[in-house]
Amino acid sequence: MRVVNPTDLRKSLGALLDAASSGERILIERDRRPLAYLVSVEDGRRLDGEEDRVARSLAALDRLDELREEWSRAYPSPDDDLTDPEWIHQEREQRMDRIEEAARGIEDDGATGRG
C-alpha cells in the first residue's frame, strides 16, 4: 500500500488515480496521521456492501437475543440445584424410561392380540 501526503497527492493525482483504479490502495496522511484512503470504485462498492452486511448481521444477533429471552421466559431453568451435566443425565434417564415404557406397551399389545 502506497502512502502519500497532500502535497504528493496534488503533484501526481493522475498517476495515483490510475493506480487506485487498477486496485492499489493509497493511504493519504497529513503529519503522519491517516486521513483517507484512495481506492477503486469496485473496492468502494464492496465496502458499502460490507456496511449493509454488518447491519444485517447485527439485526440477526438482536433477533437471536430476543429469542433467547423469550425462551428463558417460556422455559425457565428448574430450581433443583443440578449442574448442567447432571440435568442432562437426568433428562436422558427420563427419556430412556419413557422409551422403555412405550416399548413394553407395544409388547403388551402384541401379546394380547391387539394392534
FENJO-V845855 format. One record per residue. N is the residue number from 0. RES is the residue in one letter. OMEGA is omega as a letter, one per 30 degrees, with the letter a starting at -180 (NA if undefined). Layout:
n: [N/N]
res: [RES/RES]
omega: [OMEGA/OMEGA]
This chain:
n: [0/1/2/3/4/5/6/7/8/9/10/11/12/13/14/15/16/17/18/19/20/21/22/23/24/25/26/27/28/29/30/31/32/33/34/35/36/37/38/39/40/41/42/43/44/45/46/47/48/49/50/51/52/53/54/55/56/57/58/59/60/61/62/63/64/65/66/67/68/69/70/71/72/73/74/75/76/77/78/79/80/81/82/83/84/85/86/87/88/89/90/91/92/93/94/95/96/97/98/99/100/101/102/103/104/105/106/107/108/109/110/111/112/113/114]
res: [M/R/V/V/N/P/T/D/L/R/K/S/L/G/A/L/L/D/A/A/S/S/G/E/R/I/L/I/E/R/D/R/R/P/L/A/Y/L/V/S/V/E/D/G/R/R/L/D/G/E/E/D/R/V/A/R/S/L/A/A/L/D/R/L/D/E/L/R/E/E/W/S/R/A/Y/P/S/P/D/D/D/L/T/D/P/E/W/I/H/Q/E/R/E/Q/R/M/D/R/I/E/E/A/A/R/G/I/E/D/D/G/A/T/G/R/G]
omega: [a/l/l/l/a/l/l/l/l/a/a/a/a/a/l/l/l/a/a/a/l/l/l/l/a/l/l/a/l/a/l/l/a/l/a/l/l/a/l/l/l/l/l/l/l/l/l/l/l/l/l/l/l/l/l/l/l/l/l/l/l/l/l/l/l/l/l/l/l/l/l/l/a/a/a/l/l/a/a/l/l/l/l/l/l/l/l/l/l/l/l/l/l/l/l/l/l/l/l/l/l/l/l/l/l/l/l/l/a/a/a/l/l/l/NA]
